[in-house]
Amino acid sequence: MLDGHVEEVLRVSDPALTWLRQIGIAVENDNRLDQELSASDLVDICQAHNIEFPNKTCTTDLDQLARLAGRLLARVFGALSANDPLMIDRYEIEREERIQARPSDGAEFRKHYYWFKKRSG
């Protein structure tokens, strides 16, 4: 019981975690739990559900919003050990990194994918 309370206090004190919880609710409502989602997909979900970014960004450029989402996600996942899922409220969020080639020039880059799951128990 106390662990859940501490987790809730931490989430409320970090706007990025509150933002991710709102996305988790939207993902669940859209029946997209356990599906691979990129940062761009998360931006689309935010726009479809009127979920605001934590820093009240004014841009509507999808590429800039995807980069902002990536930075927020990197920060919250950076506090975890490698391969550990992020636990927020009733959601568990997993992240996977893949090396991909850019279509424009073939240069390799890292891209992250996310899975929102319902927590067991």
C-alpha positions, -999 to 999 in steps of 0.1 A, spaced: 0 0 0 27 24 9 47 17 -23 17 27 -43 14 60 -24 51 68 -29 47 60 -66 17 83 -69 35 112 -51 65 108 -75 42 108 -105 23 139 -95 56 157 -88 69 149 -123 48 164 -152 64 140 -177 51 110 -157 17 125 -155 18 131 -193 28 94 -198 -1 83 -176 -25 103 -197 -11 87 -228 -15 52 -212 -52 59 -206 -56 70 -242 -37 39 -255 -60 17 -234 -91 35 -246 -79 31 -282 -73 -7 -276 -36 -3 -284 -22 -19 -253 7 -43 -261 13 -26 -295 46 -12 -307 45 26 -306 71 51 -317 75 87 -304 56 98 -335 28 75 -327 27 89 -291 24 124 -306 -5 113 -328 -22 99 -297 -16 131 -278 -32 151 -306 -62 128 -310 -69 130 -273 -59 166 -267 -31 156 -243 -8 186 -238 30 182 -235 43 190 -200 62 222 -210 32 238 -228 50 238 -262 36 260 -288 48 241 -319 26 221 -340 54 207 -362 51 169 -359 88 163 -362 96 188 -334 69 172 -312 83 137 -318 118 149 -308 103 166 -277 85 134 -268 117 114 -274 136 138 -250 109 134 -223 109 96 -227 147 95 -226 147 114 -193 122 92 -175 137 60 -188 172 73 -181 165 69 -144 159 32 -148 183 3 -152 186 -10 -187 156 -30 -199 136 -22 -168 100 -12 -175 86 21 -163 57 17 -139 31 44 -138 -2 39 -120 -18 8 -136 6 8 -166 39 -8 -173 58 8 -202 86 -11 -219 111 4 -243 132 -11 -270 160 5 -290 167 -4 -326 194 6 -351 178 17 -383 189 33 -416 176 66 -427 158 63 -461 174 96 -473 210 88 -469 213 53 -453 230 67 -422 222 46 -391 204 60 -361 188 47 -329 150 46 -327 130 37 -297 97 18 -295 73 17 -266 47 -8 -254 21 1 -228 8 -28 -208 -16 -32 -179 2 -40 -147 -6 -73 -132 -18 -74 -96 
